[in-house]
Amino acid sequence: MIRAFCVWLAATPLSVMIGSTRWVVPMVQTLHILAIAIVLSSVLMIELRVLEWAGTSQSTNQVARRFLPWVLGSLAVLAITGALLIVSEPQRSLVNSAFWLKMCLLALAVTAVLGLQRAQWRIVSSQEKPSPAGVAVRAIAFLTFFLWVAIVVAGRWIAYVEHG
């Protein structure tokens, strides 16, 4: 069923146009990679503050307010560019185990980032002055960054895993 969908998608005018225009895929891949870099660096900045390894002159909420919009905006860019990359070569992604691993890791990472923010905001709002992050929050911070790194690795792995 998924293979039939891939064949149909590859025959759509958008897929044909993307595939036949030499500059589109490299441009979309470049935007995708830049958005990944923004997500990784923004998440890292938030997590370094949560772990109290950097940025301690600002509250965690201030750092989150500064960088979370970059994460969310970049995730939107990643969704658009990722969809275009899938449309350009559906068989390369949709039947590839590395692609599905990346999607599962992405769902976990987004959930972890939002959970980290929610947990940290509760800790800070429940006290008059900021306190060291709890063990659970620190564990989520570590986990989240490693999930983002794993997403990048899985994304690169797509090109090397047998598909089709």
N, C-alpha and C positions, 0 to 999 in steps of 0.2 A: 504494500500500500504506500509506504514512504517513498519507494523507488518510483512508483507511478506519479506521485506528487512531484518528485524531483524532475522527472521528464517533462511534466506539464509546466512547471515553473521555469525550467531552462528554455522553453519555447515561447515564453511570454515576450511581448515587445520590449519591456524594460530589461529583461535578462539579455536579450539579443543585443540591445543598444549598449548596455554596459560592457558586454563581452567583445563587441566589435569596435569600441572606441578605446584606443590604446592607452590614453592617459587617465581614464576614469578609475580603474582598479588601483593603480599606484597612488593616485591622489586620495582615494577613500582609505586605503591601507595606511597612508601617512597620517591622515586625520585620526584614524583609529588608534594608532600607536601614540600620537601626541595626547589623545584623551586618556589613554592608559597611564601615561607618565603623570598627567595631572591628578588622576585618581590616586595613584600610588604615593605621590609626594604629599598630597593633601591629607590622606589617611595617615601617613607617617607623621605629619606635623601634629595632628590631633592626638595620635597615640603617644607621641613623645611627651606631650603635655600631660596626658592622663597618667603616664608612668612617672611623671615629674622628673624627666631627664632633660627637658628643655622647655623654654617658654614659661617658666614659673613666675615671671613678672606679670603674667596675665592669668585670669581665671580660666578654668577649663571651658566654661560657657563662652567666654570671649573668643577663645581659640576655635571652638566648634562653630560659633557664629561666623567666624572669618573664613574657615575652610570648608565647612559642610556644603555651602552653595557651589563651590568648585567641584566637590565630589558629585553632587546631584546633577549639575550641568554637564559634567563630563560623562556621567552615566547616560544622559540623554543622547549625547553625541555618539557614545559607544553603541547605543541601541540602534540609532539611525545608520551609522556606518556598518555595523555588524549585519543589519538587515540587508543593506545593499551588497555586502560581500556574499551573503548567503544567496541572494537573488542572482548574483553574477555567476556563481558556481554552486548550485544547490547540492549536487552530487558529492562535492568535496566536503561539505559540512554536515548535511542532514543524515548521512549514513555513516558518520565517522564517530567512533567511540570517544576520541579525544575531545571532539566538539561537545558531546553530551556531558562529559566529565567537566569541561569548562563551564557549561551552563549550570550544572548542579553546584559547583564551587561558587559561581557567581551568586546564585540564590542564597547560599549560606553566608557569603561575605556581606551582601547587602543587609541581610537579616542581622548579622553580627554588628555591623556598623551602626545600624539603627538601634539595636539593643544596647550597645555600648553608650550611645548618646543618651538614651532614655535612662539607663542606670546611673550614669554620671550626673545628669541633671537632677535626679532624685536625691543623690548624695549631697550635692551642693545646695539644693534648695531646702533640704531638711536641716541645714546648719547655717549659722550666721556667718561663719568664716570657712573658706575652703579647707578641706582636710585631705590627708593622703588617700588616694584611691584604695578601695577595698581589694582584697585578694581576687575576688571574682571579676571585678572590673579590669584589673591588670591582666588576668588570664585571657579575658575577651580581647583586650588590646593586642596581646601577643598573637592570639589565634587569628584575629582579623587581618593583621598584616601578612601573616604567613598564608592565609587564604588568598589574598590578592597576588602574592608572588606565585602561588600554585596556579592561579588563573592565567597569569602570563605564560608560565611554563606549558600549561595545557593548550593555550592558544598557539604557541609555537609548535607544539607537538602535532597539531592538526595536519601540518604539511608533511609529516613523516609517517603518520599512521595510514595503513592501507585502507582505502575507501573504494566504493564502487563495486 
